[in-house]
């Protein structure tokens, strides 16, 4: 079966600069030879400590960054997609919903722009209803909403182009505990409704267990373990995974 997405030996290095003229002093490797594939409708959790390369990987998949090496295949196609075409396939939900929304534009304007990518067919009111918000939210600016509501708006905007893959980078870690489960359940319901594939970046194994069927563990930019979520939680093979799971109660695995 052809994977929806296949990443082949992805690498990313960033230059290190210093001095008055900001001369290049070296490079830092954020990702090194990371490979995995994702089936249609699959859900992959990407786990690792801070600095392990999780967010760099997410931004490469959303085409906010270009890899230094390797390639990303979409249903065995090597690319050639424009940014607009890629946005119709892959969308991203960020950790901080406030930072992902333009404070100078109304919610309706931002959703209308995103809906235009899919070529029409749905209204702003329908996009808002899908994430549990009233139609009159469209006339307000982002500052008028709570953190959970802002993330609902961000999810509505991400889904507006009708992508087939959603990349979610710590989508609930900036939210109050009282609303985290609501947002996760919303994402799960929308995945089922639209047959979405998901790549979930998280440090929270409870979230990973609830939302994904496979896991990729990163350490210092390298993949150190992968497998089904159930297998990795029950029988971790790498020291890195065992260390990450050390504080997770057995009952939650």
LUMMARPA-372011 format. One record per residue (C-alpha): residue number from 1; x negated, y negated, z negated; residue in one letter; chain. Coordinates in steps of 0.2 Angstrom, whole numbers. Layout:
# residues N
NUM:X:Y:Z:A:A
...
# end
This chain:
# residues 253
1:0:0:0:X:A
2:-7:-17:5:X:A
3:-10:-28:-10:X:A
4:-2:-45:-11:X:A
5:-19:-53:-17:X:A
6:-36:-46:-17:X:A
7:-51:-55:-24:X:A
8:-68:-48:-18:X:A
9:-84:-52:-28:X:A
10:-79:-70:-32:X:A
11:-92:-81:-39:X:A
12:-93:-99:-44:X:A
13:-108:-110:-50:X:A
14:-107:-128:-55:X:A
15:-122:-140:-54:X:A
16:-130:-147:-70:X:A
17:-135:-165:-68:X:A
18:-144:-177:-80:X:A
19:-155:-192:-81:X:A
20:-151:-210:-75:X:A
21:-148:-205:-57:X:A
22:-138:-189:-62:X:A
23:-151:-178:-53:X:A
24:-147:-160:-51:X:A
25:-156:-150:-65:X:A
26:-149:-132:-62:X:A
27:-133:-123:-61:X:A
28:-121:-114:-73:X:A
29:-112:-98:-67:X:A
30:-94:-98:-72:X:A
31:-89:-82:-62:X:A
32:-100:-68:-55:X:A
33:-94:-55:-44:X:A
34:-76:-54:-50:X:A
35:-66:-42:-40:X:A
36:-48:-36:-42:X:A
37:-31:-34:-33:X:A
38:-13:-38:-37:X:A
39:1:-28:-29:X:A
40:18:-36:-24:X:A
41:27:-41:-39:X:A
42:13:-35:-51:X:A
43:8:-44:-67:X:A
44:-10:-46:-72:X:A
45:-17:-53:-88:X:A
46:-34:-61:-88:X:A
47:-41:-61:-106:X:A
48:-58:-68:-113:X:A
49:-65:-80:-125:X:A
50:-67:-98:-121:X:A
51:-80:-101:-108:X:A
52:-77:-83:-100:X:A
53:-72:-90:-83:X:A
54:-53:-88:-85:X:A
55:-48:-105:-80:X:A
56:-61:-106:-66:X:A
57:-53:-90:-59:X:A
58:-35:-98:-60:X:A
59:-41:-114:-51:X:A
60:-49:-104:-37:X:A
61:-33:-94:-35:X:A
62:-23:-110:-34:X:A
63:-36:-118:-22:X:A
64:-40:-132:-34:X:A
65:-58:-125:-33:X:A
66:-67:-116:-19:X:A
67:-78:-101:-24:X:A
68:-96:-101:-21:X:A
69:-96:-83:-15:X:A
70:-84:-70:-12:X:A
71:-66:-72:-4:X:A
72:-48:-71:-8:X:A
73:-37:-61:4:X:A
74:-18:-63:5:X:A
75:-10:-47:11:X:A
76:-27:-43:20:X:A
77:-28:-60:28:X:A
78:-44:-69:26:X:A
79:-37:-86:25:X:A
80:-34:-100:38:X:A
81:-20:-106:28:X:A
82:-18:-125:25:X:A
83:-16:-132:8:X:A
84:3:-134:11:X:A
85:4:-116:17:X:A
86:-5:-109:2:X:A
87:6:-119:-9:X:A
88:21:-110:-2:X:A
89:13:-94:-8:X:A
90:4:-98:-24:X:A
91:9:-110:-37:X:A
92:1:-114:-55:X:A
93:8:-117:-72:X:A
94:-4:-126:-83:X:A
95:-7:-126:-102:X:A
96:-2:-144:-105:X:A
97:15:-148:-97:X:A
98:13:-167:-101:X:A
99:-4:-167:-91:X:A
100:4:-158:-76:X:A
101:18:-170:-73:X:A
102:16:-187:-66:X:A
103:22:-200:-80:X:A
104:26:-213:-67:X:A
105:38:-203:-57:X:A
106:55:-197:-62:X:A
107:58:-178:-64:X:A
108:70:-179:-49:X:A
109:57:-187:-38:X:A
110:44:-174:-43:X:A
111:55:-159:-40:X:A
112:61:-166:-23:X:A
113:43:-167:-17:X:A
114:40:-149:-22:X:A
115:56:-143:-14:X:A
116:51:-151:2:X:A
117:37:-138:4:X:A
118:50:-124:5:X:A
119:59:-133:19:X:A
120:75:-137:9:X:A
121:90:-127:5:X:A
122:91:-131:-13:X:A
123:94:-146:-23:X:A
124:85:-154:-38:X:A
125:101:-150:-49:X:A
126:99:-132:-44:X:A
127:81:-131:-48:X:A
128:84:-139:-65:X:A
129:98:-127:-69:X:A
130:87:-112:-65:X:A
131:76:-117:-80:X:A
132:90:-121:-91:X:A
133:90:-140:-90:X:A
134:105:-152:-85:X:A
135:107:-160:-69:X:A
136:105:-178:-77:X:A
137:87:-174:-82:X:A
138:82:-179:-64:X:A
139:84:-197:-68:X:A
140:72:-197:-83:X:A
141:53:-199:-84:X:A
142:43:-185:-92:X:A
143:40:-194:-108:X:A
144:59:-192:-112:X:A
145:57:-173:-115:X:A
146:50:-162:-128:X:A
147:35:-151:-125:X:A
148:46:-135:-121:X:A
149:57:-145:-109:X:A
150:42:-152:-100:X:A
151:36:-135:-97:X:A
152:53:-130:-90:X:A
153:51:-144:-78:X:A
154:34:-139:-74:X:A
155:40:-121:-70:X:A
156:54:-128:-60:X:A
157:42:-138:-49:X:A
158:30:-123:-47:X:A
159:45:-112:-41:X:A
160:52:-125:-30:X:A
161:41:-120:-15:X:A
162:47:-102:-17:X:A
163:30:-95:-20:X:A
164:26:-76:-21:X:A
165:13:-78:-34:X:A
166:13:-88:-50:X:A
167:-4:-92:-59:X:A
168:0:-97:-77:X:A
169:-15:-103:-87:X:A
170:-11:-102:-106:X:A
171:7:-108:-102:X:A
172:14:-108:-120:X:A
173:-2:-111:-131:X:A
174:1:-130:-132:X:A
175:19:-127:-137:X:A
176:27:-125:-154:X:A
177:29:-107:-160:X:A
178:48:-110:-160:X:A
179:49:-112:-141:X:A
180:35:-101:-135:X:A
181:46:-85:-135:X:A
182:60:-95:-125:X:A
183:47:-100:-112:X:A
184:40:-83:-110:X:A
185:57:-75:-108:X:A
186:62:-88:-95:X:A
187:46:-84:-85:X:A
188:50:-65:-87:X:A
189:68:-68:-81:X:A
190:62:-79:-66:X:A
191:50:-66:-61:X:A
192:63:-53:-60:X:A
193:75:-64:-51:X:A
194:63:-69:-38:X:A
195:52:-54:-37:X:A
196:37:-64:-42:X:A
197:19:-58:-45:X:A
198:11:-66:-60:X:A
199:-7:-69:-65:X:A
200:-7:-74:-84:X:A
201:-22:-82:-92:X:A
202:-21:-80:-110:X:A
203:-31:-77:-126:X:A
204:-15:-70:-135:X:A
205:-14:-51:-134:X:A
206:4:-52:-140:X:A
207:9:-62:-124:X:A
208:-2:-51:-113:X:A
209:7:-36:-119:X:A
210:24:-43:-117:X:A
211:21:-51:-100:X:A
212:9:-40:-90:X:A
213:6:-22:-84:X:A
214:-13:-23:-80:X:A
215:-27:-32:-89:X:A
216:-44:-39:-83:X:A
217:-56:-44:-97:X:A
218:-69:-57:-94:X:A
219:-85:-61:-103:X:A
220:-97:-75:-97:X:A
221:-89:-75:-80:X:A
222:-91:-56:-77:X:A
223:-77:-43:-77:X:A
224:-81:-30:-91:X:A
225:-65:-20:-92:X:A
226:-49:-18:-82:X:A
227:-34:-6:-83:X:A
228:-16:-5:-87:X:A
229:-11:-16:-102:X:A
230:-5:0:-112:X:A
231:-22:9:-109:X:A
232:-33:-6:-113:X:A
233:-23:-10:-129:X:A
234:-23:8:-135:X:A
235:-41:13:-129:X:A
236:-52:-2:-126:X:A
237:-68:4:-118:X:A
238:-80:-12:-119:X:A
239:-87:-20:-134:X:A
240:-80:-36:-128:X:A
241:-62:-30:-128:X:A
242:-64:-21:-145:X:A
243:-70:-38:-152:X:A
244:-56:-48:-144:X:A
245:-43:-35:-151:X:A
246:-51:-34:-169:X:A
247:-39:-47:-176:X:A
248:-23:-39:-168:X:A
249:-13:-28:-179:X:A
250:-10:-10:-173:X:A
251:8:-13:-173:X:A
252:7:-27:-160:X:A
253:-3:-16:-148:X:A
# end
